Every structure is written in structure tokens, then in C-alpha cells.
Amino acid sequence: MTEAATTPRPSDGDPLLNPDPMEPLPLLRRELGTGPRGLSAREAARRLAVYGPNEVRRKTRTSLGRELVRQLVHPLALLLWVAAALAFVAGIPVLGWAIVAVVLVNAAFALLQERQAEQAVETLAKYLPEHALVIRDGRPTVVEAGELVPGDLVVLEEGAKVPADARLTEGAIEVDLSMLNGESTPAERLAGPGLVGAPLLQEPNLVFSGTICTGGQAQAIVFATGNHTELGRIAALSQRTRRDPSPLEQQVKKVAWLIAAVAVAMGGVFLAAGVAAGLPLTDTLMFAIGLLVANVPEGLLPTITLALAVGVRVLARQGAVIKRLSAVETLGSTNVICTDKTGTLTQNRMRLQAVWTPDHARETGPWVGELMRTSALCTTVTRDDDGELHGDPTEMALIEGAAAHAAPVDLDGRDTGRRALFRFDPRLRLMSVVQADDEHGLRVIAKGAPETVLQTLDGSSGAEAAAADELAREGMRVLAVAVRTLPTGAEAPGRRQDAETGLRLIGLVGLYDPPRPEVAAAVRRCHDAGLRVHIVTGDNGATAAAVAREVGIGLPRLHVVAQSEAIGDHELDELLASTDAEVVFARSSPETKLKVADTLRAHGLIVAMTGDGVNDAPALHRAHIGVAMGRSGTDVAREASTMVLTDDNFATIVTAIESGRRVYDNVRKFIVYIFAHLTPEVVPFLVFALSAGAVPLPLTVLQILAIDLGTETLPALALGRERAEPGTMSRPPRPSSQGVISRDMLIRSWGYLGTVSAVLVMTAFFYVLWRAGWHPGDPTGVGSPLHHAYVTATTATFAGIVTCQVGTAVAARTDHAALRDIGLFTNPLLLAGIAFELAFTAALVYAPPLQGLFGTAALPLDVVALIACFPVLVWGTDELRRWRRRTHGNPHP
């Protein structure tokens, strides 16, 4: 019976939720309402609705209150709490409460940004849903793993992740159980009786969700899904750990702490000096508070986290799913790409191009159909209900080629006649089957790399190797097909070495996989960006070299290693240390990839390595950026990788590198923007302190809070969304040792932008005072004739800093290019942020309720005209600086 008669509601006693996987197989099948043909699609849909998806439910997030408390006691927030306490001690409760409000608002904002970043990372899982091969209605069907239900019959193959807890019904596999039992050695699992009294994980016929099939093939009946699996019972290991901060975030945190420490030290020194000089305690405390508030970059870290998360989400939409935020910064410094050929540089759409037979060379005739039919029998592809083939593209091309030569193969008949299967071995580059049919009896059929197959023959003339080389030089992937007929009544060989010997070559098959049309342009962009591209492939050297030349790989020259497995460490060191060649590593094994990755790392290069097979996992782990294939890759490769290509396209790797550079550049841009404002915010307090109070405080602490909270944040976020500026992919990779905050950045932000802004705002401050007849030392307190002029002057300082921010934001959009190269209006988010900060400033300056709170006054028209020039002056001086750098040959600081 293939379908349960009714679908019961789940309960603790429901046999579908609590079956005994060790009971006899017929009883287990009856209890789960399934059979050899699996469930029907309708019954599977009903069970999915009743029992829910095959997912481990996420634990509930940390409570909002607890997260908010964490933000409130963040170390940088603690400095602001100290500033608030000083304000209360100094008898300025309005300022104290204002700082408390800033801490609360900043905490809420940081919490919102972290939640958005977390959500952005969580959505990446939707780009790569895991799939499972399941038997439903008697036919194999690929479904999302989350749609599996108890009673489903799943097919497990090498490289696949086990999608649910299941009991094997036929076949045998090897399974990596290390995530459950910590043992690195794969365990053998096979259909058959269990062990009496053995723990569940040691039962020889059970497999468990989340483990990896490393070899073999089997069918298994699902007895537990979702939270009822072993993985569910141990609470989903992925939920136990918090996200570690990236190196970029750690660097910025160190710098933020350094700045805060300097602010505290300066405040302490000037506090002591002020008291010693006889300044009123209130004034000295105000100065210390101002330094703390002006220098604590409390919003910097959450802004960076959100920018990285948004960058990762954008990359996912472009076809590159990044699994760690920290990988974004690594992408920007990648020096070398080591890529597979098939499916990455090429379209992975193999088609039959040519054949060669020992008796007829490349002539066509009935012998071609026999060659193609024989080669098609040595395949494992399947056909779905719609007639579509699924499996390895090379084998699909053999099936289609046989049909095109009037020798079609019935796949069900192929499987029925199969007596043994020795799967493709990437080290041997060979696959073989023992096949029975009415015409030829029982025979061994082998296909694989010509040099490997030729070694299994009774003898060869040399013409076979020459023909294979000729086909390979034409850019074709060449397979040799050989057979051996077994004596009547003979048993099928049980071991690979017994089957693959004494064979007779029946021909060579040439398959052509055209390069992807976009790859040549992507390779040119790599060369322009200073990246080298190596090909690491299991294919023939001549074939890979032909494809390499077709897409432009091999500048200034192409070096082909025909037998990569034989290359020694010393030779590999010399080859990869050379900068005048790009290399094709042909006939490579997974170990070759690992050796190449290790050697490149030893030379200090940042490596992106592609892979799709089970054995590629070590190399993907070892490379800085392990790139797995989302379509054709195995679950093992995707688990080991840093980045997954949803389209398997080489051009997407290049796009990801460009995006990585853009995201990293944008992080540096808004750091420049935020740091540039420290100077004009600190200089007024220094002027006040150095004049021993003769110059009144040009800026109040409440106005600084308004700048940091109300006007700075939105433009900073908008700079994180800036497009890549011209030349991003025309400069060499960033050295991996270069910190995100460099000396040039600090000189630019503090020495150029900050200093210019400070001079301008102090000019506005003194202009307003001198126009009113002020002289150093004149009283400006409440009740004095100059008090209104003083309030207007501090307002001019405040508004001047905001307008300087506008110029800084526009200047920070480019690191070296001119503004005209990117366009003034190409970042609408920045324009909106600028509009908001100007409107916010106007409200503080002209709205009477806010005037009293922030100590501002309406600005006269001439003062408004003066500070309206500040954005152009700030941007203009930086534009001149960048122009000078470009003309003097140093465009990339």
C-alpha cells in the first residue's frame, strides 16, 4: 500500500511521529503507510500540512529587553554614561538627561541595525534551499528537503547530505557521522537487520539528518523529520553560537577605543589644568563632557555591521551567496582565482562533437551507434516524469548522442540489466559497470580518461593516444570506451580491479562544452584588476588549454601541467611564484587542488578556489575563499565553502570580487565621513581651553549631541550603499596586511576635511561675535549685552558643522576619482540623508521650542549665506587634493 488511507492528527502516540525504526521492515512500512513505490504526491502534501516542514525550529531570539540592556552597557555607551554623570555632578541636569536620551536612542538604533543585519544573513538560506531525491508515485523526484515527511522513500548518493533520519531499505553507503559522534572515520551503513541493544547512532541500518554520504548508493525510508530527528534533539548545533565579529569590525573597534581613550585622557588633563588655572568647575566639567561626547563614535560599529550585511545580501541577488560577513573584506584583496573548467568557464552543456573507432577512425557509420549505445549503458543519469534527464552533463550528452545515432538506451532496462557498478573515481578518472543484455550477454563496460582506459587494455598500437590528443587539441573532452565480454555463466566481478582489466577499446568519444559567452569579458576584468587566473581541472591538458585560450586565460603566457598529480613541491613553488604565466593544472586530483591552495597561501597570496565534489572539501576549507557550485556541486562542497555560486558561473566570482571591493571601499568612505567631524567638534573646546575662557565655548554639548544623533547617521548609512567608483577593477588587489583605517585616511579625514571644516566653523563663530563688537574676555553670559550674539555665534558653529558635513559626504563618495566621474545625483539615499539633516538643522535653528532646548537662535541672512558656502569649500579642497594625487601618479592611497 503506497498511501495511507487517512492522515491522522499528530499526537504523542502517533506512530508517524514516534515509530520504532528497529522493528522489522514490513512492520515499519505498514506503520508509516508506505511501500517500495514510496508515498503518493497527494499523501506527502497531506502529511506536510499535518506534521509540518522538515526543519529544526529556530530557538526564539534573545528577548528584546535583554538585547537592549546589552546595548546600554556597551563599553562605548558606558563612556557616555560617565559624561551624563559628570553633567549631573556639574549641576547641569538638562545636559545630563539629554545625554541619557542619546544613549537610549543610540542603543535602540544599534539594536535595530543588528536585527536588520541578522535578518539579512538569515535570508541567505532562501537562496540555497537543500534538496533531496525522493521516490514518490514510484518515480524519482527532486524536492526541497524541507518538504520531506515520515514515510518518504529517499535516494542517498555520494556527496549528498542525509535530509532526515531514515532506515536503509536497500543498498549500502558510507556516512560521515562526525557532527553527531565526533568520529572522523566514515561509518558503513547497509540495508539489513539491526544490532540488538545497540545505541541508535551505532545501528548499522540507520542514517541521520545532517550527516554526509561519502560513498555508495542506497534507498531509505524516512522515520523522523524536523525536531524529531537526532539533530533536532540536540538543539541544532548552528544555533548555539553567536556570530563572531569580523576582522574589519575588530579593527574598527580598536580604533574607536583608541579615540575614546585619547578623549578621556585629554578631558582628564584639561580638567586638571582648568582647575589649576582657576576656571570655574562647571566650565571645566563642561569641557570634559564635550570631549567625551564629541569623540565617542558610538554608532560606528553597528553601521559597519549593517553595511556588511547589506553588501552580502546584494551579492546573493547577483548569484554569490556569502556564508560569513568577514568574507566580504577578504574578497576585496583576492589575488588569484583557481577555477574548474567544466560548468564554470564553460556552459556545462556537453554535446557529442566527434567519435573515433579503431577500424574506421573518424568516419561515420553503424559502428558509431554501437559505440554510443555502449557508452550510454555506462551511466547513472535518470529521467523524470517530464522526460528531462538529470545527472552528470557528460553522461547526459552520451545518452542524447546515442539517441541521435538511432541507438537509444532505455534507462529502466539499463538499471535492470546492471549487475555491478563501480562509480567514477576522480583519482583513477574511470567508471565501469557490469551489464547484462540479450545481445552481448554479460560484459564489463568502462569509460574514462583515455590515458587511464588505455592502461586497462590487453594491448594498444599508439594510434589511440594520438587520436585522443588530436580531439583534445580541438577543445573537446575525450572519453575512451572499452569492454570485456565475460564467459557464459561467469559471476560479475565484485572488485573494481578485477573488472577493469583485459579490456578492448571500442572507440573514443569527443564532447564539446562551449565556453560561457560572458567569461572572456570577466577574465579581461580579472587581468585589469591585477588578478591571475589558473585552471585546475581533471580534464586533458590540450582540451583545457584550448578553452583557456578561447576565454583569454594565459597572459602573458600559458603554462600547461599535463599531469598535475606528478608535480613536486619545489617545481610547484617555482611555477606559482612566477608572475609571467597563468597555469592549467590538467588531470588534477582533489589533492592537487589542496597542494595548489597551500602553495599560493605560502607565497602570501589570497586565493579563491572553486570546487564541487566531495573530495574538494579540504581545498575549499584551505583557500581563503572556497567557492562551491550551487547547481552542480555536492552538499559536502557547499558545507565546506565560503561562497556558493547559485549559477555556477565564473563571471559571478569576478562580480563578487568587485562587490567585495566596493563594500570595503564604502566602509572606508563612511569611516572617513565620521572621523572628519571629530576635528570641528573638538577644536571649539580646545580654543575655549587654550584661551583659558577668554573665548567663550563656541559649541554646546547639546549641539554636539544633535550633530552626532540627528545629522550624521543617515548620510553615513547612505555612503555604505555607494556604487563602485570608476577604476575599482583597474587597480591591483588590496594588500591583506592593510588595515581598514590607514594613515592616508586619517590624514584625509583629520588633516584635510576636518581641518578645513574646523577653520570654516570657527570663522563663522568669530564673524558673528566680532560683528556684534565682541573682544576676547568680554562677558557673554545670560544677561550680558553680548549674550544674544553669543547664542547666535554658537548656532552658526553648529549649522556650519552641519553644512561642512554635507561637503564631507559629497567628497567622501570617491577615494580618488573626480565627482563628475560618478555623478552628483547617482546616490539618491545620500541626497535624502542630506535633505533630512538640513531640515533637522533648520528646525533646531528656527523652531522656538527647540531654540530654548538646544540654545540656538535664528541666523541672519548674511550668516546663512556664509555657511551655505561651506559645502562647496570643503568638497572643493578635497577635490583639489584628489586631482593633485591623480596627476602626480598616486591615484590609490
Salt bridges, closest charged atoms under 4 A:
GLU3 OE2 - ARG46 NH2 2.59
GLU43 OE1 - ARG46 NH2 3.08
GLU43 OE2 - ARG47 NE 2.64
GLU67 OE1 - ARG70 NH2 2.97
GLU67 OE2 - ARG242 NH1 3.94
GLU114 OE1 - ARG70 NH2 2.75
GLU118 OE2 - ARG61 NE 2.95
GLU122 OE2 - ARG58 NH2 3.30
GLU122 OE1 - ARG61 NH2 3.69
GLU130 OE2 - LYS161 NZ 2.76
ASP152 OD2 - ARG136 NH2 2.67
GLU230 OE2 - ARG233 NH1 3.06
GLU249 OE1 - ARG243 NH1 3.11
ASP340 OD1 - LYS593 NZ 2.79
GLU370 OE2 - HIS440 NE2 3.50
ASP384 OD2 - HIS390 NE2 2.73
ASP385 OD1 - ARG139 NE 2.44
GLU395 OE2 - LYS447 NZ 2.97
ASP415 OD1 - ARG414 NE 2.96
ASP437 OD2 - ARG373 NH1 3.96
ASP437 OD1 - HIS440 ND1 3.60
GLU439 OE2 - HIS440 NE2 3.83
GLU451 OE2 - ARG587 NE 2.26
GLU470 OE2 - ARG362 NH1 3.22
GLU474 OE2 - ARG362 NH1 3.08
ASP498 OD2 - ARG495 NE 3.05
GLU500 OE2 - ARG496 NE 2.90
ASP539 OD2 - LYS341 NZ 3.13
ASP539 OD2 - ARG477 NE 3.79
GLU565 OE1 - ARG429 NH1 3.39
ASP573 OD1 - HIS603 NE2 3.18
GLU574 OE2 - HIS570 NE2 3.01
ASP580 OD2 - ARG557 NE 3.36
GLU582 OE2 - HIS527 NE2 2.91
GLU591 OE2 - ARG427 NH2 2.82
ASP598 OD1 - ARG622 NE 2.34
ASP616 OD2 - LYS593 NZ 3.51
ASP635 OD1 - ARG638 NH2 2.67
GLU639 OE2 - LYS161 NZ 2.45
GLU658 OE1 - ARG525 NH2 2.15
ASP665 OD2 - ARG731 NH2 2.58
GLU712 OE2 - HIS677 ND1 3.08
GLU722 OE2 - ARG813 NH2 2.88
GLU725 OE2 - LYS669 NZ 3.52
GLU725 OE1 - HIS816 ND1 3.41
ASP778 OD2 - HIS775 ND1 3.82
ASP815 OD1 - ARG748 NH1 3.71
ASP862 OD2 - ARG771 NH1 2.64
ASP878 OD2 - ARG748 NH2 2.81
ASP878 OD1 - ARG881 NE 3.12
ASP878 OD2 - ARG882 NE 2.82
GLU879 OE1 - ARG882 NH2 2.80
